[in-house]
Amino acid sequence: MEFLIGIIGKDFVLVAADTTAVISINIFKVDEDKSRDLNKHIIMLYSGEPGDAVNFAEYIQRNVRFYGIKNGIELNPKAAATFTRRELAQSLRSRKPYSVNVLIAGYDITKTTPHLYWIDYLGTSVEAPYVAHGYGAYYTTSFLDKHHHPDLTFEEAKILIKKCIDEIKHRLILNLPEFKIKVVDKDGIREVVI
């Protein structure tokens, strides 16, 4: 019942997540932030079972930050995605696996390139120019196939993500009224209003 989306542009990654907290047929909250800043240039969006999702997101956030403190160097987006994928895969083989889907978006300051990773609850990880989780992915992926290009400007990406969100609101029977949109670039992570 949740929706996450990410789009890589020329020198940034634009991500969005719905803000509803739902259990079964009940809406408990409409202003939930389903993202965690892993460091200054990496953000993780998550969806899944409410307890699992928040617990797993906080676990990953704290371990990535601990790594930076312990070693004096921040993880790059690929390393953070690999660590997250490994933790999901290991939990899958335990008695209490996490039921969490994740998007990891980041800007690698050493290579000056944006990265976007799609990771599902089975530990499958894919780096792609645009990704989505949830029922909305059925509608937005084909739209992004048609309209995304590697030299996407920030303004074009904002228009593209707005069209994807409008398509979700129009086609899905589920009520996803609000989305929190953030951008990751060389200057860090910040919220964007569309």
Order of alpha helices (4+ residues) and beta strands (2+ residues): beta-beta-beta-beta-beta-beta-alpha-alpha-beta-beta-beta-beta-alpha-alpha-beta-beta
